[in-house]
Amino acid sequence: MEVQIQTSRQYLTFREAAAIYPFSESSLRYLRYHGDTNGFNACIRKVGRRVLLDVAEFESWLDTQRDTAPRAA
């Protein structure tokens, strides 16, 4: 009997995320480094040494940043 686990979560490396979203790898690393102050840590999952970006959490984080960004005059 084979057990199959399905998950709706999608995870990307920073390199994969940089190819999809308008962020460079270095800017994603910067956001992770300052994750305690900007809330970006909620988007990160670590598996061993590998750092993965939770796509659903990242898009939710982006939406909150849009709401709090200062408006241009």
BAROMI-103570 format. One line per 8 residues: number of its first residue (from 1); their letters; for each residue x, y, z of C-alpha. Coordinates in steps of 0.2 Angstrom, whole numbers, always signed. Layout:
BAROMI-103570
NUM) A) X Y Z ~ ...
end
This chain:
BAROMI-103570
1) MEVQIQTS) +0 +0 +0 ~ +7 +17 -6 ~ +3 +32 +4 ~ +2 +49 -6 ~ +3 +65 +3 ~ -4 +80 -7 ~ +0 +98 -1 ~ -6 +114 -8
9) RQYLTFRE) +9 +123 -2 ~ +22 +128 -15 ~ +40 +132 -11 ~ +53 +141 -21 ~ +72 +144 -19 ~ +77 +162 -20 ~ +84 +159 -37 ~ +67 +152 -43
17) AAAIYPFS) +58 +166 -35 ~ +69 +179 -43 ~ +65 +172 -60 ~ +46 +174 -56 ~ +44 +190 -46 ~ +52 +207 -48 ~ +65 +204 -35 ~ +83 +199 -37
25) ESSLRYLR) +91 +185 -27 ~ +101 +198 -17 ~ +86 +208 -12 ~ +77 +193 -6 ~ +92 +189 +4 ~ +92 +206 +11 ~ +74 +205 +16 ~ +77 +188 +24
33) YHGDTNGF) +92 +196 +34 ~ +80 +209 +41 ~ +66 +198 +42 ~ +63 +201 +61 ~ +59 +219 +58 ~ +50 +218 +41 ~ +40 +202 +44 ~ +48 +193 +30
41) NACIRKVG) +52 +178 +42 ~ +34 +172 +40 ~ +38 +168 +22 ~ +54 +157 +25 ~ +55 +139 +28 ~ +72 +130 +32 ~ +75 +112 +27 ~ +92 +108 +33
49) RRVLLDVA) +103 +121 +25 ~ +91 +125 +11 ~ +81 +141 +13 ~ +64 +140 +4 ~ +51 +154 +1 ~ +33 +149 +4 ~ +24 +157 -11 ~ +7 +159 -2
57) EFESWLDT) +15 +168 +13 ~ +26 +178 +1 ~ +11 +185 -9 ~ +2 +188 +7 ~ +17 +198 +14 ~ +18 +208 -3 ~ -1 +213 -1 ~ +3 +219 +17
65) QRDTAPRA) +18 +229 +11 ~ +7 +237 -3 ~ -5 +243 +11 ~ +8 +250 +22 ~ +19 +258 +8 ~ +20 +277 +9 ~ +11 +286 -5 ~ +19 +297 -18
73) A) +13 +315 -17
end
